[in-house]
Amino acid sequence: MTRMGADLPVVLLSHRGPVSFERDPSGRRTASRGAGGLVTALTGLVSDLPDAVWVCAAGSEEDVAVAAEGEGRAVSVALEPEPRPLGPDDAAEGGPVVRLRLVEVEGQAHDDFYTVIANPLLWFLQHGMYGLALDPVLTKREHAAWEDGYVAVNQLFADAVAEEVKARGGRALVMLHDYHFYLVGQAVREQCPEALLSFFLHIPWPGPDAWRILPPPWRERLLRGLLGNDVVAFHTEGFARNFLLCAQELLGLPVDLQAMTVDLGNRQVAARHYPISIDVAAMRELAASDEVAEHAAALRETFCHEDRHLILRVDRTDPSKNIVRGFLAFATLLEDHPELAGKVSFLALLQPSRQDVPEYADYLAEIGATVARVNAAHGREGHQPVDLRLTEDLPLAIAAYTVCDVLMVNALADGMNLVAKESVVVNQRGGVLALSENTGAHQELGAFAVTLHPFDVQQQADALHEALTMDPALRRSRRQAAAAVVEENDITKWLATQLADLGVTPGGR
Ligand code: GDG
């Protein structure tokens, strides 16, 4: 893999970028910055480098306007104090600047790409969410969405990436992100054979049988697209191995499960794993802020009296997060342990997600109905056992991490799960992590957690009881040990290890 040890300019691709522009009612341009460790780490990478560029979708009308002002080329955006595009004569005020290539995608093509193929089809397939007896049904509509949406949009982004690589002399480190862009690697390689191409997947990669849901030409194209990269990287070794098994079984290619490579005859592709993580210092800084402290005080007042316990979950309302079974497990806990009645609360901070996908809208309705049933069955005067808050409020979520006794993560399948990592570094109550064995995070944190089996509601109820009654000293030492793992393997290490393995010092001309 270490075929270049040189300074290389970086060309990054992800569907959502680090900044999005809007116009407020008075016509003034406003901007919001993407949240989360990944955006922060990658922003750090590209903003430090004069010749780096981040390619992403123009997600709003104002993004399209900004792209047009740049006449289709990358625009420089000063990030501080407020993000703003810089004209040719503007100077940044000393803060970080990113070069953004905002790609406009025509509405219908984007819809087909995003809401028909990527979410739900690929997402459902890769999280094992199809029952198969009735779903999925691939009709003319899906076939058209594959060709005119997924394939066409991948080509559009590949062209933009290739143009940026060529503008840098044809040699660059190209870092492609996630399931939206499986076909980009091969398309860029065709145009830029000198580029070093790496791909990182944020969600699970299942074994060959799961991929047989897709028509053979689709799955073969998708695999060939990925094999256009030099490195294809995942959160876990298991996902990387599944990828190699797919190359072997679905394409008939020779693979080496020791060296973790696919042999294409003229070159090799490496499957690697780099567990993503969080910016620990930034998370702790936020946890120490006044806003979080105010939320934490209010939560303590409501949920944390002397003999009371608080179970927390923080999730998007994604069916892969297994929220409904989580409430059923909580109800089972209350049925099996009447002594807990009135003493334990379940706070669910849920961010509504992808409501344009019918399955997601139905799932949100099911969440509401389940909570209503659990509260009707187990509520008593002055105490509703489940407090469901459909809210997008990161400071509140972090405050809840600090005060909870148990954090429940029972996902059906999850590439990593950052909520688990965040909670263990800021919790102040010896909080127990109750963690699904099907999360990437379980590889690193399972030894310090109570393991949940996502389909077994009874087991989850028993595990919640074990967590709630665990010896306080053991709880504290496990939380500290888990936090130490996350401190050691933070987001900086995630990125640095990849760059070291690629043999690249990001730089440029
Ligand atoms: C995908 C993969 C993989 C929480 N509440 C709010 C809020 N959050 C933040 C959390 C956390 C993030 O959202 C959720 O990250 P997860 O990793 O838990 O889950 P996905 O969204 O499904 O992420 C996953 C990840 O990509 C990275 O590779 O770990 O497996 O599915 O950081 O703190 N953020 C905002 N408002 C909130 O109310 N803005």
Residues whose N, C-alpha, C, O or C-beta is under 5 A from the ligand:
A	BS01	GDG	A35 G36 H202 I276 T391 E392 D393 L394 A397 D414 G415 M416 N417 L418 V419
